[in-house]
Amino acid sequence: MVDLSTLRFGNELIHHGFEKLGAGGVIMGVSTPEQALIAQDCGAIAVMVTDSMSADSRARSGVMRMANVETVEAVLASVSVPVMGMVRLGHFVEAEILQALGVGMIDESEALSPVSFDSVIDKTKFSVPFISGATNLGAALWSVSTGSMMIRVSGQAGSGNISGVVQSQFQIMKRLAELSEKTEEERAAYATSKKIPLDLLTEAVNMRRLPVLNYAAGGIATPADAALMMKLGCDGVFVGSGIFKAENPEWMGKAIVDAVKNYDKPAVLAKISKGIGSGMRGAEPEKKG
């Protein structure tokens, strides 16, 4: 398990009431206060308020935005675990509103409809910490360099298929391993090409991991999925549709929480996976070429 004292943002998260947000946890995406209460009862360390479940968003057309204010307020009033909010890329006014409402962390999410492809929110103007998504090392470290205090390694949200997030985590860990064998000049060239500080890259290479918490998100739908991402080096998982589109959300939620805690114990995982009902149906990954 990662030593949280080595991660660069720990004190700020504690300052914002996220002392429970560490390695070995499950953050559940919710779109109603009722779902938030289920998540809390299942053992989620935090909830992320969304406009709708990712699976529902995939099935409909239209612009995807932050959750409405009434929903955020209702979730904040319903649970005692930390509450996160989600905003569109570059939409700093949505972030200002969520900060005013009192959420403890904001996810500037590529899963929503972006308002800017050229710039991200200036996180230095906020007191609330930010999460960013990434599918590779360069993007992850660039986000950290611009103020993100947590990375959400990303796959296909709402798909029930973890192939995308597995590939993203592989990409990050593989690149770190490759860079550990490179010269300082070669690392400097990589840092320059990705527009990231060399000292940040060096820190990550020396640690053989991202220097902030790294949670997997996108397609996780079973206890085995959650355990796999932990085995691949993630610190925890985000799950929304994988729980609330399952046959029995309460059983699936508790099973996934237990799986994250026991990811390296196959016999325990087998027991956890019994009697929880069927998971969400999911979707095949998009074909390329």
N, C-alpha and C positions, 0 to 999 in steps of 0.2 A: 504494500500500500504506500502511496506517495506521502512524503513528509510535507504536510501543509506549510510548515514554517519556511520551506525553501521557495514557496511560490510568492511572486512579487506583489500580489494585491491583497493578501490575507487580512491585513489590518483594516483596510478600507471596507471590505465586506463585513467584517465584524462591526465596524462603526455604523453600518447601515442596517444592522439587525440580522445579518445573514450568518450568525455564528454556527448555525446548523448546516450551512452550505459548504460541504467538503467532499472528500473522496468517498465513494461507496454509497451514493444516494440516487434517488429517482425523483425527477421533477416532472409533474404531470400537467399536460395541457388540458384546460377546462374552458367551457364556454357558458356555463351556468353556475350559480351558487350551489345547486344540488350536486353537480359533478365535483365541485371544489370540496364539498364535505366528504364525498366518497373518497377522493384522493387523500384527504387528510386522514381519514379512518384507515386507509390502506397503508399508511406509513410514508407518504410522499414528504420529502424535505422542503418542498416549495411547490407552488402552482403557477402556471403561466396562463394568463387570461387571454383567450383568442376570440375572434369574432365568430368562428365556427370551427368544428373539427376539421383537420386537414383533409380527411377522406371526403367530407362533404364539399369542401372547397374545390377539390380535384374534380368533383362530379358536376360542378356548376360553372357557368361562365359569369364574368363580371369582375369588377375591381375588388381586391381584398385589402381591407384597411385594419386599423387598430380596432379593438373591441369598443362597443359604445360605452359611454361614461357610466350609465346606470348599471351595466353589468360589472364593470370594474369596481364600482362602489359597493355593490351587493356582495361580490366575492371578498373584498377587503373586510366587510362587516361580518362575514360568515365564518371565516377560518382564523386560526391562530398561527398557522405556518406562514412563512414569507410569501408574498404575492409579487409576481413579475408581470410586466406588460410587454406587448409586442407592437412595434411601429414599422412603417415602410422605410426603405432605404432613402436617406436624405430628408425625411420629413421631420424636421426639428420641432415643428409646432405640436405634432402628435406627442413627441417626447416631452415637451414642456407641459402638456396637459397631464400626461401620466405622472410626471414628477409632482405636479401640483396636487394630484389625487392621493399621492402618498405611496405609490408602489415602491418596492425596495430594489428593483433592478429592471432594466429595459433591454429588450432584445431588438436590435435594429436588423430586421429579418428580410432576407432575400426571398422568403416564401410568400411575402405579401407583394402587392403591386408597387414597384419602385416609383418614386417621383423624380429621382435623379440617377442617371447612370454614370455621372462624372464626379460626384463628390458624396461623402458620407457626412453624418452629423458631427459637428464639432463637439466632442465629448468633454472638452475642458471647460465648457460653459455650464456643465451640469454637476450637481452634487451626487446624483444617483449613479451607480456604476452601470456599465453597458456590457451586453453580450453581442458577439458577432458570429456569423456562420462562416465556415471555410471548408474547402474540399482538398486543399493542398497546403504544404508548409509555407510557401511564399505568401499566400493570402492570409493564413493564420497569423504569421508574425507581422505582416503589414497592419492587420487589424489591432494587434497588441500595441504596435508603435503609435497608432492613432488614438489610443486611449481605451480600447476594449479590455475588460478585466476578466473575461471568460470567453472561451471559444466553444462553439457548438459545431463539432465536426458533422458535416451534413450529408444526407442521402435524399431519397425521394419521400418527402413528407406525405403522410396519409396513404402510402402505397401498401403498407403491410409487408413490404419486401425490403430486406436489409442489404441487398447487393450493393446499392449505391453508397451507403454509409460505411460498409466494410471496405470498399475500394478507396474511399476518402481517407480512412484511417491508415490503410496500407500505404497510401501515397505519402502521408506525413511521416510515418515511421521509417519507410524506405529511404526517403530523402535525407532524414537525419542521419541514418546509418551511412549513406553515401558521403555526406559532407564531413563526417567524422574522419574519413580517410583522405580528405582533400588538404591541400596546403593552405596556409593563411591567405595567400594571394588568390587562390581559387575561391575560397569562401568570400573574400572581399568582392570578387567579381560577381558572385551569385547575389550577395546582399545589394550591390549596386543595381543589378538587373531587376530585382524585385522591389527596389525602393524601400529597403528596411535597414535600420542601423546595424552595423557590423557587430557591435557589442551584444545586441539582442540575439542575433543569429548565433554568436559564439556561446552565449548562455544556454540556448536551447540545445545546441550540439553537445555541449559538455554534460548537460543533464540527461541527454537522450530522450527528451520529451519537451512539450511546450511548457514555458515557464508560468503558465496560468492554468486554471482548471480546464479540462477538456472533456466535455460531455457529448456523447453520441446522440444524434437525432435523425429520424427519418426511416420509417419502415419497421421499427422494432415492435413486434407483436406477440412474442412468446417469452417465457422465462429463459429458454435456450438462447434466443436472440440477445437478450440483455446480458446473459453470462458471456456470450461470445464477444461482445464489444468490450466487456471488462477484461477478458483474456487478451484482447488485442491492444490493451494499454490505455483504454479510456478510464476516466475517473468516475463516471456515472452515466446515466442515460436520461433523455427526455422521452416521454411516451404520452400520447394523447389518444389518437384514433385506435391504437393497438389495445387500449384498455376499454374505451367507451364504445367501440364497435365489436367487442368480443361478446360471446353469448352471455357471460356473467361478469360484468365489469368489476364487481367487488372481489370476486375470487381471482380474476386475472391480475388486478392491481396488486393485491397482496402477494401473489406468486412472483410477480416481476420484482417487487421490492425485496422479497426473500432471496430471489435468484442473484440479484446484484450483491447482496451480502455474502452469499455462498457460492460465488461464481467458480471457485477453484475446487469444489467438492462435488464430483459427478453423482455420487450416491444420493447426496442431499438434493441435488437438482432433479434427479429422477422422482424423488418423493414429492417435491414441490410441484412438479408438472402433472401430477395425477389429480383427477377429479375436479379440474378447473373449467371444464367446458371447452368448446371450440373457440379458436381465435378468429379475428377478422379474416375475411376471405382473402383480401390482398389482390395485388395485380402483378402481372409479369413486367419485368423491366422493359423500358422502351428500346426497340431495336435500332441499331446504328447502321448506317450505310444502306 
